[in-house]
Amino acid sequence: MSNTLGRLYRVTCFGESHGRCVGVVVDGCPAGHRLDTGHLQAELDRRRPGQSRVSTQRTEEDRVEILSGIFNGVTTGAPVCMLVWNRDTDSTRYEELRWTPRPGHADYAAEKRYGGHQDYRGGGRFSGRLTAAYVMAGALAKQVLAATHGIEVLGYTCQIGSHVAPDVTIEQVRGNTDSNPVRCPDPDAARTMEKAIQEARDQGDSLGGAVKCVALNVPPGVGQPIFDTLEGDLAKALFSVPAVKAVEFGAGKALAHMRGSESNDPYTVAGGRVETASNNMGGVLGGVSIGAPVEFTVTFKPTPSISKPQQTIDLKTLEETTITVEGRHDPCIVPRAVPVVESVAATVILDHMIQRGYVPQVIGEIR
């Protein structure tokens, strides 16, 4: 079993979708960082359920409680334990579906992996509810990265279903992403995406999509070749997010259609710094950052919980049957996944920054 991510900035999550709480223990956070609890709560609020018409109507306050690792508002170097309580749970429908695995969910996989002992309510450990833990750890990582190196991690919705947003600037991402329910920085595309999600919900169906993420000001030289590369660790962590089915860096699969003369990012010098004229490689070569923005796109499958009839089996009788999945589900999880993707990226980047020695274990000493 593996519930811990990272080497020096180590994140262990705990809890289940319908259990008492969801939480995280962060071990290895540098001592001396003054925690901004308002920012931490704001990041959780971005992920919180029930926040718009295009998300689940499960209502969770998700007020973070910090149990350890903070003294006088500052990290002590001890493990930081944070949690949110589960208040609005209804497990009735999951009892009815106990022996009929939901298509597209991890129900059958969990049954075979844990011999039937898993908590199946709301998906248990396989639920998107667990990403609240990712956001708590990532919000802390974001703060440390910003305070020590001015690193900024920004994500946004770039696709919902067949609707793809046009290219946007960093200024648009900063200013517009959280101004609409789908978290797309292009207003016209955002309206189209929101309408598409509502139409899918009205039809008892769901949509997938993609989140683009960029990390600014990551210094060159971050990554541990050949197996613990920056790309590899980011991809591994991102694939732990429920519903993620593809991760592409830079131009991604479009590189297959290019020639080397088109795909290579020419080096330039600006203000005494080495830069690249383009960023088809997503800021990473040889598994190591090169100083360009670290860019990647994460593709999410459509929410598998839909009210349309679906074929499955009865695990007790091994007979085919049909189910409909009722309850409160996101018709598209992509908008709420934006802060999750940012948080995972920040967590991995901070871990690598500490490994490289760019972030010290103590931030400022008391004299």
N, C-alpha and C positions, 0 to 999 in steps of 0.2 A: 504494500500500500504506500502511496506517496501523497502526502498532504503538505509538503514543504517545497518552496521555490527559493532558489538563490544559494550563494556560497558564503558571502560575507554580510550582505543585507538579506537575511533569511526570513521568509514569510510563511507562516503556518496558519491555515484557515481551519475553522471548526464550525459545526452546526449543520442543520438540515432545513429544508424549506418550511416544514411544519413543526420543527422542534421548538425549543424554548427561545433560542437566539441564534444569530449568526455572528461570528467574530473572527478575530485575527490576532496572532502574536507575532510581533516584528522583533527579531533579535538581530543586533548589529547596527541599529541606528546610531549614528555618531552622537556622543554626548555634547551638550552645549547648544543644541538648536532650540530656539524659542518657538514653541508650537503655536500656530495660529488656529485656534479651535473653530473660529468663524469660517475660515477657508475650508477646513476639514468637513464641517457640517454642510457647507455650500456644495461641495463635491458630492456628498451623499445625496443631497436634495436633487441634484441633476439626474441621478440614477433611480431615485425613489419611485415606486409604483403609484399609480393613480394620479399622475400629474397632468394628464391631458386626455383629449378624446381619442388619441391614437395609441394609448397604452392600456395595460390592464387596469381594471377598476378595483383590484385589491388595494386596500388602504393601509399603508404602514407609515408611521411617523418617522421611523428610522433616525431617532435621536441618538447620536453616538454617546456611549459611556466609555471613559478611559479608566481602566482599573489599575494600571501600573506603568512604570517607566517614565513618568512625568513628575517633576518636583519643582514647585514655584514656577510652573509654566514652561519649564525647560526639560529637554530630554536628559536623562541621567546616564545613559549607556546601558541600563538594564532593559530587559525585554519590555516592549510597549504592548499592552493588551487592550484591545478595543472591541466593542461589540454593539450590536443593535438587537432589540427584542422583537420577536415575532408576535404580533398582537391579533392580526386579522386573518386567521386560518380557518378553513372549512375542509375537513378531510373526508367528508361523507362520500363524495363522488369517487374518491380514490379507493375507498373500501370496495365500492361496486366494481371497479376496474382491476381489482387485485390480480386476477388470473387471466386477464385479457390485455396483453401488452399493447400500448398505444403506438401505432406506426409513426416512425420518425423520432420517437423518444428512446431513451436508454433503458426502458423498462426490462426488455428481454436480456439485454447485455448485462445489466445489473443482476438479474436473476441468476444467470449462469456464472457470473464472477463471484458472487457472495452467497451462493447456495440458498437463496430465499431469505436470508437474514437482514437484507438491506431495509432501510426505512423508505417505503415506496410512496409515502404521502407527499404529493406535490412534486414528485421526482427526487425527494430526499437530497442526497449529496450531489445529484446530477442536475439540480435545478439552477436556473439563472438567479435565483434568490441568493446563492452563494457569492455572486459577484459583488455584493455589498462589502464583503471582506476584502476583495481585490481593491475596491475604491478606497477603503480606509487606509490600507497599506500604501496605495499609490498616491493618495493625497499627502501623506507624510513625506514620501519620496520626492514628490513635486516640490514641496517646500524646501527640502534640503538642497536639491539641485539648483533651484532658483537662487537660494541664499549664497551658495558657494561658488557657482559658475554662471549664473544667469541663464541656465538652461530652461527652455520653455517647451512644454509638450502640448500640442494642439491637435484635436481631432474634430472631424465633422462628417456628416452624412453626404456621401458623394453619389449614391445610387439607391433607389427604391424600386424594386421590380425592374421594368424596362426603362425607367426614367433616370437618366444620367445627368447630373449637374454639370454645367460648363466649368472650365478652369476658373479658379478664384485666387485672389491675392491673400497674403498673410493678414493684411489689414481687414479684409472682408471676413476672414475666419475669426479673427479676434472680436470684431464688432457685431457680426450678424448671426453667428452660429446658434446662440441661445435665445435668439429673438423670435423663434417660431417652434412649434411642437416637434417638427421632424429633425431639427438641428442641422439644417442645410443653409449655408451662408448666402446662397443665391435666392433672393425672394421669389422670383418667378418659378424656379424649380421647386422651391419649398411648397408653394401652393399646389403645384401639380402632384407632388409626392403625397401631400396630406390627403388630397382628394382620392388618389389611388388606394391609399390605406383604408380610408373610410368605405370605399366601394367594396374592397375585399372583405372587410368586416361585415358589411351588410349582406354579403353573399355567403357568409359562414366560412370564409376562407382566410388566407393569410398571404403575406408577401415577404420576400427576402430582400437583401440589399448589401450595401458595402459602406465601410467607414474608412476614410483616409486619415492618416495621422502623420504629423511631422514634428520632429524634435529639433529645435533650433539651438545653436551654440554648443553642440557636443564637440569637444576638442578632438583632434586627430589622435590616433593611437589607442583607441578604446576597443577591446576585444581580446579573446584568448584563443588564438589558433592552436591546433587545427580543428579540434572538436568542440570547444566551448566558445564559438565565435559569437560576435554581437548579433548577427542575423539569426544564427541557430538558436540562441537562447531566447531572443525575441519571438521567433516562430514557435518554439516549444511552449512558451508561456501563453502566447495568444491562442494556441490550439487548445489550451485548457479552458478557455471561455466557451460555455455551452453555445452550440449552433455555428461555431466558426468552421468553415470548410475550405478556405483558401487564404493564404498570406502571400502577397507579392511585394517585393522591394523595388523601388524606383519604377521604371517602365514595365516591370513584371513580364507577363506573357507576351506583351507587345514586342519584346526584344527578339522573339523568334522570327518576326517579320522584317527585322532590320539587318543591314550590313554593319560590319565593324566601323566603317567610316561614319555611320549614322549613330551608332549606339555609344561609342567611346565619348567620355566627358573630357574635353580639352582642359588642360591646366592653365591657369592664368595667375597673375599677381595683382592684388588690389590692396593698397594701403599697407604694403609690406607683408601681406598674408597670402599664402597659397590658397587659391580657390579653383572651382571648376566652372566652365562656361555653361554647362548643362548639368542635369542630375539624373541621368537615366539609370545610374547604379544605386540610387537611393542613399547616397552618402556612405556606402560601405564597400570596400574592396578587400578581398582576402579574409573576410570576416572581421575586418578592423575598420573603425570609423576613419574618414579622411578629412574631416572638418566641414564638409558640406552638410546641409540638413539631412538628418536620417528620416527618410520617407518610406512609408509602406501603406498598402491597402489591404483591408481585412474583409473577406466576403462571408456573409451570414446566410444560412439557409432560411426558408420561410418557417415561421413558427409552426411546429407540428401539431399543436393543439387546435383543431378546427372542428366546427360543428357539423360538417358534412359527414355522411356515413363513410366509414373506412373498413376495409377488410382486415381481419386479424385472426388469431387463433385462441382457443381456450387451452391454457397450459395444462389443465387437469385432464381434459378429454382428448387433446390434440385434434380437435375438430375445428374447422373454419367457422368463423362467425363474423358479425358486423357490429361495430360500435360507433357511437358519436360521442365526442368529447365535449362535455358541458363545463361551464365554470367561467372564471375570470382570467382571460389570457390576452397577451399582447397580440394584436393582429399583425404587428411587425415589431420585432425587438430592436431594430437598428437604431432608432433615436435614443433609446435608453442605454444602448451599448457604447455610445460615443465616450462618456466618461470612463467606462470600463476599459476600453482600448487605451485611452490616455494613461490610466492608472497602471495597467500592465506594463506599458512601455517605460514609464517613469521608474517602476520598481526594478526592471531589468537593467536599465541604464545606470541607475544609482549603484546597483550591485557591481556592475563592471567599472564604474568610476572609482569605487572603493578599492576593488581589486588592483586597478592600475596605479593607485596611490594619489589620484587627483582629488579625492575627498578624504580628509583625515578622520581618524576615529574620535578626535576631540576637536570641536569647533570653538576655539577661543578658551583660554583658561582664566579662572578667577584669581586675581592677584591681591 
